[in-house]
Amino acid sequence: MFRGTGTALVTPFKNGKVDYDSFRRFLRFQLDGGVEALIVLGTTGESPCVKDSERKELIRIAIEESGGKVPVIVGTGTNSTQKTRELSSRVFDDGADGVLVVTPYYNKPTQEGLYRHYGELATRVGGPIIIYNVPGRTGVNMLPETVLRCAEFDNIVGIKEASGNQYQVDYLISNVRTRGLALKIWSGNDDQAFHLCCSGGDGVISVLSNVAPADTVAMIKAVLAGDLEKARELHLRLLPLMNALFVETNPIPVKYAVHLLGYCENELRLPLVELSEKGIKAVEEAMKASGVL
């Protein structure tokens, strides 16, 4: 699918509507920064609040701007297996290269339920599937052994790992390598991407790269190439910004940060609201300190 940096893209809004012109400009900023994948309509893209007609147009524009240079991956996960299957099939029909499927939230399925959920998708959806494990949002942690079971399906190609548990990440990487599996493992947490890649992972699906695509790409390329001194320097320089982008619920801070760079309005859809004054100060200071602003 890809190795390196994929950006979990914000969705620009203006006066209550999707700002497609800003989205195009933002995609070009990302591609000029060297990102290796575009992730449309993930959590950072406020996917629960985007209408079906808007989804279709955002996907179309991303595919058009990418021009086949990097894969376009679309978030399709819901807490209904049937709805996720339908959404996934639809985006593949629209020309997407892969789907990012978060573990079902609120339902709190068992590990067996998670395995059957992804197994149903793998056997019924005709394209590459990336698992997204983010228990802080979903209320359920997909354990490594369940992920390894799912890796038996040829079209489950990777996992965005955002459990925050470094032992779990390392255990998964170790078993993927020793079992000779093709599963790719990307960090879902920017502040752990350096460490995941040092352990043998494949990169990051990033919030940070919305505002610092070139630096994020450079950091991940360096660590994957074994240039740990350069990678460490970039990681430590960007670390305060990584933290600032999560001072409030994602994507509230990063939407403000992208706005400061001139690529979108500082507009979100309810139930998300604009960044607080305290958050604004934290984001601006971190952007200046890191050299982004």
Disulfide bonds with the S-S distance in Angstrom:
none
